Structure formats: C-alpha cells, structure tokens
Amino acid sequence: MATIFDNPANDMEKDIAMHIKPLVTAEVEEKIKKDKLTLKGCCEFCMDKGKSRNCGGIAHIPDELHWKWVREYFGIKGKVDTLPPSAAVSLTEEKPKAALDVDFDSLFD
C-alpha cells in the first residue's frame, strides 16, 4: 500500500520520509489520513515555526528542534533518541592540491 512517504518531491521531503516512516504506527497512520497530512505540509509547518524564531531575518534551528517539529506535525509521541544522520553539504568542490615539483636548487644556480 502506497503512503505519503513513498513519493517525496525534494531532498527535504525525502529526509523527512526516511526518518519518519519507521516511526509510523497504526495510530499515526490514522491521523495522517484523517488530517490529510503531507510531506509538503510538514515542510511548511517547520518553515512557519522557524520564521517565528527569526531575528533580523536569520534563524538557526538546531537539528533536534527540527525533528521535534516533524514528529509534532505527524503526531508522533514520545522522545526519539536517535536523529537521522545529517547530509554533508559542500557548496564548493574542493580541488586536490598539487604537490610542488620545483627543484629549488636550480633557482640559485
């Protein structure tokens, strides 16, 4: 049976789906259907919560808080001890540094 977690639209939704899907119980599944919850709706819920914490246009949201909001949106009760691993993001590709192949002795001849 297909669920809302099977077709994430972007990487953020994919991370949420991967983290939340194993935590879904029959009770949570009923809430999702009854309240018509979606991954997109979860992202918007978290964005709205984050906007309320902004200071001068900038907000830092710790991972623990973000995942707490995600669990809150889906109605997952209790504290989850493990957080999903954060994806390492690199904005620029690091180029390998070339070793210096210079014979400095020849410079002084």
QUIQUI-V584006 format. One record per run of one state. SS is the DSSP state (@ for helix, = for strand, . for the rest). FROM is the first residue (numbers start at 1). LEN is the number of residues. If there is no record, write none. Layout:
ss	from	len
SS	FROM	LEN
SS	FROM	LEN
//
This chain:
ss	from	len
.	1	3
@	4	3
.	7	4
@	11	13
.	24	2
@	26	10
.	36	3
@	39	13
.	52	3
=	55	1
.	56	2
=	58	1
.	59	4
@	63	12
.	75	29
@	104	4
.	108	2
//
